[in-house]
Amino acid sequence: MNDKKIKPESGASADAIEFHYGTGNDYFALWLGESMAYSCALWNSDDESQSLDDAQRAKIRYHCEQARAKDAQSVLDIGCGWGGVLQALVNDYGVTRAVGLTLSDSQLEWVNQLGSTKIEARLESWKDHDPDVQYDSIISIGAFEHFAKLGLSEKEKVKIYREFFTRCHGWLGARGWMSLQTVAYGNSLPKDFDQFIAKEIFPETDTPRLVEIAAGAEYLFEVVALRNDRDDYRRTLRAWFSRLKENRVQAVELKGEEEVQRFEQYLRLMAYMFEVGGLDLHRITLRKIDKPKVA
Ligand SMILES: C[S@@+](CC[C@H](N)C(=O)[O-])C[C@H]1O[C@@H](n2cnc3c(N)ncnc32)[C@H](O)[C@@H]1O
């Protein structure tokens, strides 16, 4: 396995992650829905009445299936959030051991209280992960966005992404599968939008471009499927916004008016960005190339 170290400042630090996710489990539970999934759902475009919870379950199923996780011995979820994928893996897909990585204390606490002996959550960055045995599959949803921070050059970002894919390559067994979901810059990004997000919402974070992800994975993984579901993120953000509105009194009691307004502004702005194509939402199915050519 590759033991080259990445400088800790290359992506969002644990403090920066906690700045956002540490807003509080009770607060997020008010508007994320029952799965506590904090990433784009998978909507049925023919069903306007579909619920957020149903679309989140569909997203989780999609990734478990793309990662060919059924009856796997061990699966890694990088950026496991509040554990929705880990639970599905062990409860619905017969996985023997599901390992989740997060940088957030409050998420770790939440996953630990789920109480499953088949789930192992770790407060650990992918940069420090060093498993004893190989995984059959890897899933990573909505975490890749945090791996590079604002201000790095394209070359520096690709270097980090390449390191990430090199490590995933080493952790996976022969011809292993990986299902990755990430936001990426789209084709019409307004000036200074990235600064607003990095300053107000996700410190030390820069979004990837599709070309950077591809350069990071080249010769290590083949891309088996790629879909851009940006309208699904617009719909997810609108659904979160509506739930926050429904539970606004409780949200203000928990976090105060200013904080709730900050989230409302962020949810509205992000929905607009996905609507106009300033941001894309990629779901990428990758398969390990066992004998990679040296890049
Ligand atoms: C937007 S949340 C998504 C959570 C979950 N996958 C979901 O779909 O609900 C991002 C997750 O990535 C994690 N994360 C960010 N940077 C990370 C890193 N370097 N190593 C491991 N996890 C990381 C955060 O702690 C958080 O759990």
The ligand as a MOL file (V3000), in Angstrom:
LIG
                    3D

  0  0  0     0  0            999 V3000
M  V30 BEGIN CTAB
M  V30 COUNTS 27 29 0 0 0
M  V30 BEGIN ATOM
M  V30 1 C -21.6240 16.1140 2.8530 0
M  V30 2 S -21.1410 14.9070 4.0360 0 CHG=1
M  V30 3 C -21.7480 13.4740 3.1870 0
M  V30 4 C -22.0250 12.3840 4.1480 0
M  V30 5 C -22.6360 11.1050 3.5780 0
M  V30 6 N -21.7650 10.4540 2.6200 0
M  V30 7 C -24.0070 11.3670 2.9930 0
M  V30 8 O -24.1820 11.1830 1.7820 0
M  V30 9 O -24.8980 11.7360 3.7430 0 CHG=-1
M  V30 10 C -19.3430 14.7990 3.8300 0
M  V30 11 C -18.6410 13.7520 4.6550 0
M  V30 12 O -17.2710 13.6820 4.2480 0
M  V30 13 C -16.4550 13.5710 5.4030 0
M  V30 14 N -15.0710 13.9680 5.0500 0
M  V30 15 C -14.6320 15.1550 4.5960 0
M  V30 16 N -13.3020 15.1260 4.3830 0
M  V30 17 C -12.8920 13.8680 4.7020 0
M  V30 18 C -11.6380 13.1950 4.7130 0
M  V30 19 N -10.5090 13.8110 4.3660 0
M  V30 20 N -11.5930 11.8920 5.0860 0
M  V30 21 C -12.7370 11.2440 5.4630 0
M  V30 22 N -13.9570 11.8310 5.4700 0
M  V30 23 C -14.0310 13.1210 5.1040 0
M  V30 24 C -17.1640 14.4310 6.4310 0
M  V30 25 O -16.7450 14.1300 7.7460 0
M  V30 26 C -18.6160 14.0230 6.1420 0
M  V30 27 O -18.9000 12.8170 6.8130 0
M  V30 END ATOM
M  V30 BEGIN BOND
M  V30 1 1 1 2
M  V30 2 1 2 3
M  V30 3 1 2 10
M  V30 4 1 3 4
M  V30 5 1 4 5
M  V30 6 1 5 6
M  V30 7 1 5 7
M  V30 8 2 7 8
M  V30 9 1 7 9
M  V30 10 1 10 11
M  V30 11 1 11 12
M  V30 12 1 11 26
M  V30 13 1 12 13
M  V30 14 1 13 14
M  V30 15 1 13 24
M  V30 16 1 14 15
M  V30 17 1 14 23
M  V30 18 2 15 16
M  V30 19 1 16 17
M  V30 20 1 17 18
M  V30 21 2 17 23
M  V30 22 1 18 19
M  V30 23 2 18 20
M  V30 24 1 20 21
M  V30 25 2 21 22
M  V30 26 1 22 23
M  V30 27 1 24 25
M  V30 28 1 24 26
M  V30 29 1 26 27
M  V30 END BOND
M  V30 END CTAB
M  END
